[in-house]
Amino acid sequence: MNGILVNRSERWLVIAHEASHSGAPLMLLEVLKGVRAARGPEWECEMIFNRGGPLLGEFARLGTVRKVCPDWMEGAGICARGLRVLRRLWPFRPACFVRWVRAWQRGGGGIIYSNTGTNGWLLGALPEGAGPVVSHVHELGYSLRRFNLPWELATTLRRTDLFLAVSAAVKADLMALGVAEGRIRCVANFLSEVAAVPDTAAARAEVCRWLGLAAGARLVTTCGHIDRVKGTDLFVDVARAFAEAEGDAPVFVCVGGDGDGAFAVEVRARGAGLVRFVGAVADPAMYFAASEAVLVTSRAESFSRVVLEAGVLGRPVLAFAAARGPAEVLEEGALVCELSAEAMAGALMALLVDKDKAARAGERLRQRIIDGFTAERWIGEIWRHVESLRAEVRT
């Protein structure tokens, strides 16, 4: 350990990159809501975000929220983006960040909880003796290297005392980066509440109205940034393979914003006439509920929140086994062994040809999520792991 004696684990200082509607921020919100419900008013939480986002108001209901990046630097313009990049090119301690952390220390300190493996820039700015750090890692090794500068990843690995890995695949990749197994605990992603099984026909009619389709159109959906790792190009190829093999193909719908601009332009062009691209939405539940099946075509996936959100609605989900993370939730029959669009299209055809079989697959997945992937199952585990750092001396 590398810091000071901690005796107030009832206080957390949360460090987060942004408050957007993406995986890690949404999971952070679930964690904080769950801990607040379990621990009650004695638990105190302060949050420092590098950037803002639409969920800031939700987080503010749970504790004090501060933001390092000024509003004028959060824009999409060249100047704002350039300044954000320049700021990350070398270790730099924002004065406001240091001031907030020191004030938190003077108030008694506690546990520092980082919600992602890509917060190295902020972890490097922590003053000496700031307290033990828990990093909740949602990224596989590929993403840790892709979304960190080398010194940022090195800082995260050095500064973190306990890693919470969202899957066995993430744990394996952390160990491959040199993290000792004893510093890692597996804590799966989870849902804070179980949604009721929707009226599929009503959801389909509504989504079809949004898309300008006939009310009874069959839908197959994917959800995620348009990015090569997310396999959006494979989703387009699945739609093409299905259409070539079956005259009565469903409408393929892609929910998600552009993760890689140049790649997104190429994929949208390839998918013209095959896939409906609806862009990013705050809550994709209606699209999941309206679909006969949901596909996770990622080449690599640390866990897949989409599996949880679609599966809890009783929708059957298919994913590639090579993606690794979805295997934490999906049964073997829902994992496509060959990483190819043709193999996924074949699995989808086999699923949709028997509606009763598809319904049973969706019911089994929903029950599996209820049994093993809710806050009731995991919040206590998170608290127990965080508590394990209390009263430890960082040497």
N, C-alpha and C positions, 0 to 999 in steps of 0.2 A: 504494500500500500504506500501511497506517496503524499501525505498531508497531515491532518490534525486529528485529535480525538473528537469523535462526533457523539453527541448524546441527545440529539433532538431529531430523530427520524420522523417525528410528526410534522416536520417542516420540509417542504420540497422547494427547490429552485429549479424550474423547468426551463430548459434551453431548446428552442425549436427553430427550424429554418424559416418556415412560413405557415400561414393559417389558411391554406387553400383546401379545396375539396378533393384532395388526392390521398393516397394510401396512408402515409405516415401521419399527417395531421389528423385525419379522421380517426386513426387508431389511437393517437394521443388523446383526443377528445373522449373516446370510449374509456380509456384507462383512467383519466382524471375524474370523469363522472362516476366510475365504479369505485374508485378509492374514496371519493367524497361521500358516496352513499354508505360505504362500509365503515368508514372511520368517524364520520360525523363532524361536528363543528371544531373539534380539537385539532383536526388536520388543517394545516395552513399551506397555501400554495401561491407562489409568485412565478410569473412566466415572463421570459424574455425571448421575443421573436426577432430573428434577423430581418425578416420582411413581414408585411401584413398579409391581408387576404380576407375573404368574405366570412370566415369563421371566427374572426377576432371577437365579435360580440358574444358568441357562444362561450369562448374561453373566458371572457371577462366576467361571466356569471360564476365562475369557479374560483377566481382570485384576481390579484393585481396583474395587469397585462402591460408590458412595455415593449417598445419596438426600436431596434437599433437603426435600421435604415430609414432616413427621412422620406417623406412622401414624394418629394421631387426626384428621388433616385430610384423609385419603384416603377417608373414608366417603361414603356416598350421602346422608347426612342433610342437612337444610336448613342447619344451622350450619356443617358442614364445607364444603359447596358454596359457601355465602355467603362464608366466609373465603377460599376459593381465588379467588373472583371479585374480592373486595376487594383482595387482594394484587396482582392484575394491573392495577388501575386506574391505577397510577402507577409510574414507574421506581423500583425498590426493590432494594437489594443485600442478599440474605440473608447474614448474617455467616458462616455455615458455608460457603456457596458461595465467597465471597471467600477465606476461609482455605484451603480445599482448592486453589483455583487458585494462590494464592501459594506454597503448599508445592510444588505441581507445578512452578512456575517456578523455585523454588530448587533443585529437583532437576535442572534443565537445560532445562526448557521443551520446546517442540516444536510440533507441528501441533495445532490445535484443530479437531475434526471434529464438526460439528453434523448430525444425521441427518434434519432436516426443515426446511422453510421456515417453521415455526411456533414456533421457539425464540427469538424476539426478546426475550422477557422475560429469559431467561438470558444471551443475548449482551449485552444491555444492562448486565448485572451484572458483566461481565468487568472486572477491574482494568486500568488502562492498561498497555500494553506486554505484554499476555498472549500475543501471538503471532498469526500469520496464521490466518484462519478459513476452512475449507472447509465450505460448506453443501450437503448432498445433498438436493435439492428434489424431492419426490414430488407436489407440489400444483400444479394449474392456477391461473391468476390468480383465478378465482372463489373457490377454497378458501383461497388465501393471504389474501384480503380477509375471508372469512367467519370463519376461525379465528385471525385476528390482530386485536388492537386496532391502530388506525392507527399509534401510536408504535412498537408491536412490529414491524410490517412495515417501517417506516422504518428501525428499528435493524438488522434483518436485512439489508436492502439496503445500508445504509451500512457495516456492520461486516464483512460477508463479502468476502473477497478473491477466492475462486474458487467458482463455483457448479457443481455436478454436477447436470444436469437428466436426469430419467429418460426423457424423450422429446423429440422435436422440438417437440411441442405445448407442453410445459413451457418449453422454451427460448424459443419465440416469446412466451409470456406474460411471462416474465422480461424480455425485451427491451421489451415493451410497458410494463412498469413502470419502464423507464429504465436497466436494466442493460446495459452495453456488451457486445456480442457476444464480445469478446475475454476477458471474465471468465466465460464459460460454456462448459462441455464437456458433451456428451451421453454419459451412461453409463446404459445400459438396466438395468432390473431383470433379475435372473437367478436361477437355482436353483443351490444348492451341489452338488447331486448329481442324477443322472437316475434316477428310480424305474423299476422294472421294469413292463412292461405287465401289468396285473392280470387276474385271472380275473373277467371281467365278470359271468358268471352267478352266481358265488359271492358277489360283492359285492352284486349285486342282491338275492339271497335274504336276505342279512344285513340290508341296509337295509330291505327290505320287512318283515322280522321286527320290526325296531325300530319301524316305523310301523304295524304291524298290518295290512299289506296281503298279498294273495296273493303267493306267492313269485315268480311270473312277471310281476308288474306292470311296465309300462313307466314309466320315470321321466325327467323333465326337470327340471334343477336350476338354480337361481341361488344366488349366494353374496355376501353383503355386508350392511352395516347397512341396516335398514329406514329409508330416507331418500329424499326426493324426488330428490336428485341421482343416487342409485344406481338410481332408476327402479323401485323395488319396486312402485309402483302400475301401471306399465306391464307388469310381469311378471304381475300379477293380470289385467290386461286381455288379455294374450296368452293366458292360460289360458282366459279366457271366450270369446275369439274362436275359439280352437281347438275348444273344446267345442261351440260353436254350429255350426261348419262340419263337424266330424267326430264321428260317433257314438262311435267308439272312441278317445277322447282319452287320452293318457298322464296319469299323476299328476304334478302340478307341485309341486316341493318348494323351499321358500325356507330357506336356511341363513344365519342372521345375527341378531344382537341388534338392539335398538331404538336407532337412531341419533337419531331425533326422536320423542319420546314421543307427542305428539298425533297426528302423522302416522302412527305405527305403529298406534295404536288404530284410526284410520280405515281403514288398509290391511288390517289383520287382519279387520275387520268386512266389508269389501268382498270379501275373498278367502275368506270362510267357505264351505266346500263346494267350492271350486275349487283352493285351494292349501294344502299342509301346511306350516305354519310350525314349524320345529324349534328355533329359537333359535340362539344362538352355540355353536359347538363348537370345540375346540382344533385339530382337524385334520379338514377337510372331505373328505379324499381318498377315503374310502369312498363318500361321496355322489356325488362326481364319477365314480368308477369304476363305480358302479351305473347311471349315467344314459346314456340314448341320445344326449342332447345336453346341453350346458351353455349357458345364455343369460347374456349380460352386457347388461342392459337399462339401463345407466347413461346418463343424459343427458350427462354429462361424466365423463371418466375419464383421469387423467394417463398411465396405462400399462395397468393391470389385471394384478395378480398372479394373479387367478382364471384368466386365459387361460393363464398359464404352468403353474399347478398342475393344471388340468384337461387342458390340451393335452398335457402330457408323459405323461399316462396314456393317450393315444390317443383321447381323447374329442373329437368335433367341437364347436366353439364358434362361436356366432353373437353378433355385437355390432352396435350402431348405429355407422355411419360418423361421425355427428355427435359421438359421444363423443370422437373424435380419438385418444386414446392407444392403444386396441386395434389401430389400423391399423399400429402398429409391428411387430406379430407376425402378425396374421391376413392371409390372402390376400384378394383383392378379393371373391371369391365368398362369403366368410363375413361380409362387412360389409353390413348392411341400410341402404340409402341413405335411405329415408324414416324419420323419427323418429316412428313410430307403432306401436301394438300390433298393428294389423291387418297391417302390412307384416312385422313380425317373425313373427307367427303364420303368414303365408303362406310365409315363408322356412323356417320350422321344418317345416311340412307337406311342402314340397318336399324337404327334407333327409331326413325320416324315411320317406318313401314308398319310397325306394330304399336298403335297408340296406347294400348293397355300396358305393354312392356315399358314404354317411355314414362307413363304415369307412375308405374311402380318404382322405376329408377328415381324419379323425382321425389317420391314419398320416402324412399330409403335415405336419400341424401338429406332431406329435411330433418329426418329423425336423427341422423348421425350428427348433424350440426347442433340440434337441440341437446343431444346427449353430451357432446364434447367440446363445443365451441361457443359458449356463452360467457358473459361476465361472471355469472354465478360460479362457473368452473375455474376461471383463471385469475380473477382479481385477488383472491386470497393467496395464490401462488406468487403473484407479483409482489404483494406486500411482504410475504415471508422472505423472498429473496432480497428485497430492499432492506428489510429489518436485519438481515445477516451482516450488513455493513455497520450497523450501529455499534458504537463503543469499540470499533477497531482502530488501532493506531496506524496511520500511514507513515511508513518509515522511509 
